[in-house]
Amino acid sequence: MIKVGLIGAGTMGRVHSAAYGRLANAQLTTICDLRPEKAQKLAGPGVKVVTDYREILEDPEIDVVDVCLPTYLHKEVVLEAAAAGKHVFCEKPIALSIEDAKDMVKACEQANVKLGVGQVVRFFPDYAKVRDLLATGRIGDPKVIRTSRGGSFPRWSEDNWYGDYTKSGGPIVDLIIHDFDWLLWLFGPVKRVFAKSVGKQETPDGELLDHALVTLRFENGIIAHLEGSWAQPVGTPFSTSFEIAGTKGLYEYSKEQATPLLLRTAQGEEMAQFVPESPLALEPYTAQLKAFIEAVVEDTEVPVPGQEAIVALEVALAARRAAETGEVVWLGGEQND
């Protein structure tokens, strides 16, 4: 049985604590938060509540540290967890700078502990299924992708840390990074990035909003258009969608549709997958933690290693820079197209 210490009892901490309750090979033993009343709400029978995360790092019975803190706090805790010999699962984005992310990966490698990052979109059934479907060639060669992800501004964060872009990175780094990671997983390296953003704005009634559009050119020639929004009215349901257009057809997904994933070709339209495929299928956050715990138990590669999280962060930071400067940012290859 792998014993887990959870650091951070906010939104993702709640999600992760519930997920561990569904796993047969992991036991959540300790939850840490500066506000013990928050941690106590998540603590089941026998789960200890602490306010100093070092108590988790010093506990010899804890095997895995799950970091669900705001992004700007990730590095320090991950470095200390590695030094304590703990395997680490860290929520996305891995960090806010490439230098910090590399330091985190290096520390875990040197300590011979595993580092997994919560790029959970890979575990959503429709997003995961597309990877297998593309291999069938039903839509031919993929050429153009469109993704959309967003809702209202996350004002519910503790001390509104999402609203401080030095702490969250804004929607390009915190939100669209989900799609950056997924597309990199599907199509490989990105060659160049361009982006536009309205930037953080405050409405007359005091609400915040931001909205960004990003264009990626992959090394294989595929072009992707990504939209990320923190500009929907308060109370608007969070939504996601994507289209992958190839030379023979189109895969189309919308969270809001009854049959989310469709295949469109010259022969007509059909469902590309029934969701869920099984009533016993794990929800995505549980599935990703299950895969990480199994990697720890079996000493195999984690599903989203730190090095892959760094690549997604590189794209996100390039997009943010492009939005700020109005210029194309090159990530590799010759600047000749």
Secondary structure as GFF3:
##gff-version 3
##sequence-region A 1 337
A	DSSP	beta_strand	2	7	.	.	.	ID=ss1
A	DSSP	alpha_helix	11	20	.	.	.	ID=ss2
A	DSSP	beta_strand	26	32	.	.	.	ID=ss3
A	DSSP	alpha_helix	36	42	.	.	.	ID=ss4
A	DSSP	beta_strand	48	50	.	.	.	ID=ss5
A	DSSP	alpha_helix	54	57	.	.	.	ID=ss6
A	DSSP	beta_strand	64	67	.	.	.	ID=ss7
A	DSSP	three_ten_helix	71	73	.	.	.	ID=ss8
A	DSSP	alpha_helix	74	83	.	.	.	ID=ss9
A	DSSP	beta_strand	87	91	.	.	.	ID=ss10
A	DSSP	alpha_helix	98	110	.	.	.	ID=ss11
A	DSSP	beta_strand	115	118	.	.	.	ID=ss12
A	DSSP	three_ten_helix	120	123	.	.	.	ID=ss13
A	DSSP	alpha_helix	125	136	.	.	.	ID=ss14
A	DSSP	beta_strand	142	150	.	.	.	ID=ss15
A	DSSP	three_ten_helix	158	163	.	.	.	ID=ss16
A	DSSP	alpha_helix	165	168	.	.	.	ID=ss17
A	DSSP	alpha_helix	170	174	.	.	.	ID=ss18
A	DSSP	alpha_helix	177	187	.	.	.	ID=ss19
A	DSSP	beta_strand	190	197	.	.	.	ID=ss20
A	DSSP	beta_strand	201	202	.	.	.	ID=ss21
A	DSSP	beta_strand	208	209	.	.	.	ID=ss22
A	DSSP	beta_strand	211	218	.	.	.	ID=ss23
A	DSSP	beta_strand	223	229	.	.	.	ID=ss24
A	DSSP	beta_strand	239	246	.	.	.	ID=ss25
A	DSSP	beta_strand	249	254	.	.	.	ID=ss26
A	DSSP	beta_strand	261	265	.	.	.	ID=ss27
A	DSSP	beta_strand	268	271	.	.	.	ID=ss28
A	DSSP	alpha_helix	284	298	.	.	.	ID=ss29
A	DSSP	alpha_helix	306	325	.	.	.	ID=ss30
A	DSSP	beta_strand	329	330	.	.	.	ID=ss31
###
